[in-house]
Amino acid sequence: PGPGGQCSPQDVTDGAKLCTCRDPAGTTDRYVRHGGTGVTSMTARERISYASRIAISHALFYSGILDLIVRVRLRCRTVVLAYHRVLTPDERARTASQEGMVVEDRTFARQVALLSRRFTVLTLDEFADHLAGRVPFRGPCCLITFDDGWVDNINNALPVLLTYKVPAVMFLPVNFIGSRRL
């Protein structure tokens, strides 16, 4: 809790503590997540909004409506996914990388599993051929890319890609080859 706040902890599955906290004045209840991958606090309104979004996303997914939306919206189109870092929870806790550049290895594995089931995952050559020949893409397609050549792309992402037999493109910062710059 904040300075002077009171907290009643409850265990959460990832080892973090989810607490109902009161501010020092005792006027505002907030759910605060201590530990784990960071601190998130939500007011009652934010909790309702979050729960509503989760309920809507589950309804869309399990009813098949989301699949229909994807097929209609992505017909003859391709999504290019740009990843930077794929880290284990321990690596994530030690990194200084910006939050938007990082995906946890378990999340990445779930994403690749979904992509392999619902999309045609293209190689860079297939993607380029479609663009050069102005050939429409068939069904929902995607191209998976990695920027900056982080070692975790090889250690954490490559085994997942090989498991699902999914191609990807890795863009390396070639100006650093042969130099002492990092």
N, C-alpha and C positions, 0 to 999 in steps of 0.2 A: 504494500500500500504506500501511498504518498506519505509525506511527513505528518505524523500524528494521526494517520488514518487507521481504521480497524479492519481486520481481515479475518474471514472464516474460510480456511482452505478446504478444497475438495480435490482428490487426486484426479488427474486427467491421464489418458492412455499414453501420451508421449513423455510422461515423467514431469511435465510442467504442473504447476499448481493453478487451479482456477479458483479465484476468490471473489466473494461478494464483499466489496470494500465500501466504506463510508469515508467521505472527505472529512478533514479535521473539524469542520463545523457540524458534521452529522446530518447534512441536508441531502446529499446525493449518493445513491447506491450506484456502483459501477461494477461490472464484471471485469476483472483484470487477470490476465494470464501472466504468471511469473515463471521465468525459466523457459525450458524448451527452446524453440527457435526464435524467441523474441517476446516482447511484451505487447499485448493487444488489450485495449480496454474498450468496452462498449457500454453505452447507456441503454436504458430499457428500449428506447426508440430504435437504436442501432441493432439491438438483439432481435427485435421484431422484424426489421428490414432484412437482416441477415437470414433469419429463419424463413421468411417469405421467399427470398431468392433461392434458397436451397430447395424449398418445397416446389417452386415453379420449375426449377431445373430438373428435379427428379420426375415430376409429372411429364415434362416434355420428353425426357429420355425414355422412361419406361412405357409411355403410351405409343412411342414410335413417331411422334410428331416431329421431334428433333431430327430424326433420320430423313424424314420427308423434306423438311426445311433445307437441310444440307444438300440433298440431291437436287432440289429445285434451284437453290441459290448458287450452287457450284457447278451446275451443268455446263460443260464446255469451258470450265475454268480450272485454274490451278492455284493452290495456296502455297506460298513459299514460307517455310518456317525457319527462322534464324535463331539458333541456339548459340550461347557463348560458353557457359560453364555447366557441367553436370557433376555435382558434388555429393558425397556421402554426408550424413548429418554432422559427423565429426569435422570433416573438411569445411563444411559450411560455417560451423561455429568459429573456425580459425581464419576464414577469408576476410579480406577487406574489399572484395568485389561488391559492386552495387547490387542491391536486392533484385532488380529487374534483369540482371545478367545471369542469375543463378537459378537452376532447377535441381531439386534433389534427385538422386539416382532412382529412387522408388517411383517418384512421380514421372520421371522420364520413361521408365519401363512401362508404366501404365499408358502413357501417351503413345508410345511406339506400338504397343499392343493394339490400341484403338485404331491408330492410323493404318496398321497392316490389315485390319479387318474391314475398315470402311472406306479406304482410299486406295487408289493406285499410286504407289510411291514411285516416283520417276527418278531415273538417273539424270545427271546434268546433261548428257548427250541427248536423251529423249526429250527433255525440256527444251533444249536449244533447237532441236529439229522441229518441234511443234511451232516454236516462235518463228524460225527462219522460213519454214514452208507455209506459215499461216494456216496450219492444220489445227482444227479444233481439238481440244482435249475431250476424251470420252469419259463421262462420269466425273465424279469428284476425284481430283488428282492432287498430289502435293509433292513438293521438293523439300528435303530436309538439308539444312546447311549449318555449318559450325564456323564461327568467326574467331580469328586470333590464334588458333592452334594451341590451346591450353592442353597440358599433359593429361588432365582429367578427361578430355574428349576420348583419348585412347584407353585410359584405365577404366573409366566408368561408362562411357557411352558406347564404345565399340562393341563390348561383349553383348549389350542389349540389341544393337543393330544386327549383329551376327546371329543371335538367337532367333530373331524374327525375319532374318534374311531380307533386311530393308537397306536399300542404298542410301548414301548420304554424301555430301560434298563438304570437304574441309578446306577453308581458305586460310592460308598461312601468311604471316607477316614476313615476307621474304627479305625486306630491307635489314632485318636483324641478323641474317645468316652471315657468319664470319666476323661479326662485330662483338664487342663486349657489352653492348647495350642490352638492357632487359626490357 
